[in-house]
Amino acid sequence: MLAIDFAKAAQGKKGLLDHFHLHGYVNLQDLVALLTEAGLKTVESGSVGVGDLRFVLASPPCCA
């Protein structure tokens, strides 16, 4: 599974995308915990490299 979402911008910093979407800015560690609770193993996570986008790549334990 690949999950991608916007991270919370640095305090006081607002990017251009803040004006065009309504996101809750999921905390990356919360997303990792949710996927772990669902029985998935995190393979990799981090910055996408574009703006404030972050990702988590997870797989079933048998395939990691």
C-alpha positions in Angstrom: 0.0 0.0 0.0 1.3 3.5 -0.8 -0.2 6.3 1.2 0.6 9.9 0.3 -0.6 13.0 2.1 0.4 16.6 3.0 2.4 17.1 6.1 1.8 20.0 8.4 3.8 23.0 7.2 6.4 24.4 9.4 5.0 26.8 12.0 4.1 30.1 10.5 4.8 28.9 7.0 2.0 28.6 4.5 2.5 27.2 1.1 0.6 27.9 -2.1 -1.3 24.6 -1.8 -2.8 25.7 1.5 -5.1 27.9 -0.5 -6.4 25.1 -2.8 -7.2 22.1 -0.6 -8.7 21.2 2.7 -6.6 18.5 4.4 -6.3 17.5 8.0 -2.5 17.1 7.5 -2.2 13.5 8.8 0.8 13.0 11.0 3.2 10.6 9.3 3.8 8.6 12.5 0.0 8.3 13.0 -0.3 6.9 9.5 2.5 4.4 10.2 0.7 3.3 13.4 -2.6 3.0 11.6 -1.1 0.8 8.9 0.8 -1.3 11.5 -2.5 -1.8 13.4 -4.0 -3.0 10.2 -1.4 -5.7 10.0 0.9 -4.1 7.4 4.7 -3.6 7.8 6.2 -0.3 6.9 8.8 -0.7 4.1 9.7 2.9 3.7 8.4 6.4 4.6 9.5 10.0 4.2 9.3 13.0 2.0 8.2 12.7 -1.6 10.4 15.6 -2.5 7.6 17.9 -3.7 6.3 20.5 -1.3 5.1 19.1 2.0 4.1 15.7 0.6 5.0 12.7 2.7 4.6 9.0 2.0 4.4 5.6 3.7 4.9 2.4 1.7 3.7 -0.7 3.5 3.1 -4.4 2.7 1.8 -7.5 4.3 4.4 -9.1 6.7 4.9 -12.0 4.3 6.0 -9.8 1.4 8.2 -7.1 3.0 
